[in-house]
Amino acid sequence: MSASQLWSERRENRVTVHASCHTCGGPWGFTNLLVTKLPDGRIQFDPHATGCCTVTIEDDAARTVLNALAKWLG
């Protein structure tokens, strides 16, 4: 198994989104938003990928976010 396959298998339940933090005021892509599917099925958003402040949502809320993004992105 290649290193890239190991990397993708270990991280298939999470994705890093390059974003901007209005509080920190850094440039676009300065902040990493880590989005993880937890073992119990909930979705966790971790701004700055530090674990200091996380937002966790359940299925219905995740579908609301999904539907809003689909509508906004066309």
Rosetta silent file (secondary structure, phi, psi, omega in degrees, C-alpha in Angstrom):
SEQUENCE: MSASQLWSERRENRVTVHASCHTCGGPWGFTNLLVTKLPDGRIQFDPHATGCCTVTIEDDAARTVLNALAKWLG
SCORE:     score description
SCORE:     0.000 S_00000001
   1 L     0.000  132.675 -177.630    0.000    0.000    0.000 S_00000001
   2 L   -78.347  164.162  178.924    1.401    3.376   -0.988 S_00000001
   3 H   -61.426  -37.520 -179.469    1.816    6.335    1.355 S_00000001
   4 H   -68.944  -34.118  176.362   -0.939    8.242   -0.460 S_00000001
   5 H   -66.758  -42.572  177.283   -3.377    5.332   -0.018 S_00000001
   6 H   -61.016  -42.703 -179.550   -2.617    5.189    3.710 S_00000001
   7 H   -60.377  -47.311 -176.151   -3.119    8.948    3.949 S_00000001
   8 H   -69.417  -36.227  179.223   -6.503    8.856    2.211 S_00000001
   9 H   -67.687  -39.290 -179.933   -7.787    5.876    4.214 S_00000001
  10 H   -70.732  -23.027 -173.483   -6.886    7.467    7.530 S_00000001
  11 L  -115.679   16.957 -177.914   -8.533   10.728    6.527 S_00000001
  12 L   -68.022  -15.784  179.304  -11.617    9.593    4.650 S_00000001
  13 L   -98.868   10.953  178.967  -13.761   10.850    7.529 S_00000001
  14 E  -147.811  154.299  178.236  -12.268   14.369    7.482 S_00000001
  15 E  -142.890  145.508  176.208  -11.522   17.197    5.122 S_00000001
  16 E  -105.572  127.952 -179.661   -9.606   20.452    5.495 S_00000001
  17 E  -111.251  125.251  177.169  -11.161   23.543    3.951 S_00000001
  18 E   -77.714  124.989 -173.568   -8.980   26.591    3.312 S_00000001
  19 E  -140.289 -171.916  178.912  -10.916   29.580    4.615 S_00000001
  20 L  -126.191  140.491  178.986  -10.576   33.049    6.047 S_00000001
  21 L  -108.972  116.230 -178.893  -11.006   34.086    9.687 S_00000001
  22 L   -70.623  -26.749  178.095  -12.508   37.530   10.149 S_00000001
  23 L   -71.296  -46.237  179.977  -11.426   37.604   13.808 S_00000001
  24 L   -75.416  -29.516  178.439   -7.762   36.865   13.060 S_00000001
  25 L    74.931   18.081  179.707   -7.785   38.999    9.930 S_00000001
  26 L   -75.513  170.743  179.478   -5.423   36.749    8.017 S_00000001
  27 L   -70.596  166.819  178.061   -5.392   36.405    4.215 S_00000001
  28 L   -56.757  133.880 -179.549   -7.655   33.999    2.314 S_00000001
  29 L    87.433   -1.853 -178.466   -6.609   30.421    3.008 S_00000001
  30 L   -68.214  -34.751 -176.463   -4.898   31.433    6.273 S_00000001
  31 E   -99.934  135.551  172.444   -7.351   29.448    8.387 S_00000001
  32 E   -99.510  121.254  174.247   -7.839   25.708    8.091 S_00000001
  33 E   -98.419  112.222 -179.811  -11.403   24.602    8.817 S_00000001
  34 E   -91.583  124.260  178.784  -11.270   20.929    9.719 S_00000001
  35 E  -115.857  123.181 -173.726  -14.545   19.074    9.060 S_00000001
  36 E  -128.583  136.342  169.809  -14.790   15.589   10.553 S_00000001
  37 E   -89.869  116.122 -177.445  -17.459   12.888   10.538 S_00000001
  38 L   -77.083  159.477 -178.657  -17.403   11.497   14.071 S_00000001
  39 L   -56.234  -29.434 -179.451  -17.877    7.768   14.821 S_00000001
  40 L   -85.724    4.403  175.710  -21.426    8.431   16.084 S_00000001
  41 L    96.733  -13.396  178.110  -22.358   10.063   12.745 S_00000001
  42 L   -71.950  159.987  178.507  -22.320   13.704   13.844 S_00000001
  43 E  -109.374  132.930 -178.640  -20.316   16.279   11.871 S_00000001
  44 E  -117.932  130.163  174.684  -17.758   18.442   13.674 S_00000001
  45 E  -104.186  128.217 -177.220  -16.398   21.770   12.409 S_00000001
  46 E  -125.878   91.450  177.745  -13.065   22.788   13.953 S_00000001
  47 E   -61.274  137.505 -179.465  -11.982   26.331   13.014 S_00000001
  48 L    71.317   -2.452  178.498   -8.188   26.654   12.974 S_00000001
  49 L    52.463   40.052 -179.201   -7.953   22.844   13.391 S_00000001
  50 L  -111.228  -15.951 -177.739   -6.847   23.260   17.003 S_00000001
  51 L    81.225   -0.443 -178.213   -9.720   21.648   18.901 S_00000001
  52 L   -70.070  -36.760 -178.834  -10.114   24.778   21.051 S_00000001
  53 L  -144.305  109.942 -179.217  -13.600   25.592   19.784 S_00000001
  54 L  -117.698  152.991  175.351  -15.606   23.067   17.809 S_00000001
  55 E  -118.560  124.599 -178.294  -19.142   23.110   16.445 S_00000001
  56 E  -118.416  131.871 -179.984  -20.870   19.732   16.218 S_00000001
  57 E  -125.654  154.290  178.666  -24.096   19.129   14.311 S_00000001
  58 L   -96.868 -177.258 -172.485  -26.375   16.133   13.888 S_00000001
  59 H   -52.117  -50.837 -176.170  -27.959   14.707   10.719 S_00000001
  60 H   -61.725  -42.751  179.182  -30.816   17.194   10.300 S_00000001
  61 H   -66.800  -38.526  178.444  -28.545   20.194   10.775 S_00000001
  62 H   -63.417  -39.489  177.401  -25.967   18.700    8.391 S_00000001
  63 H   -66.074  -36.512  176.706  -28.671   18.283    5.741 S_00000001
  64 H   -61.666  -44.897  177.691  -29.702   21.912    6.253 S_00000001
  65 H   -63.186  -45.440  179.043  -26.100   23.019    5.641 S_00000001
  66 H   -58.727  -47.001 -179.648  -25.842   20.711    2.617 S_00000001
  67 H   -64.408  -40.480  178.549  -29.079   22.034    1.120 S_00000001
  68 H   -64.008  -45.354  179.442  -28.073   25.666    1.694 S_00000001
  69 H   -63.472  -41.825  178.400  -24.672   25.141    0.061 S_00000001
  70 H   -61.029  -42.175  179.745  -26.258   23.318   -2.888 S_00000001
  71 H   -66.774  -45.323 -177.318  -28.701   26.181   -3.385 S_00000001
  72 H   -67.997  -35.917 -176.932  -26.054   28.898   -3.069 S_00000001
  73 H   -87.817   -8.803  177.768  -23.564   27.137   -5.342 S_00000001
  74 L    83.190    0.000    0.000  -26.178   26.235   -7.947 S_00000001
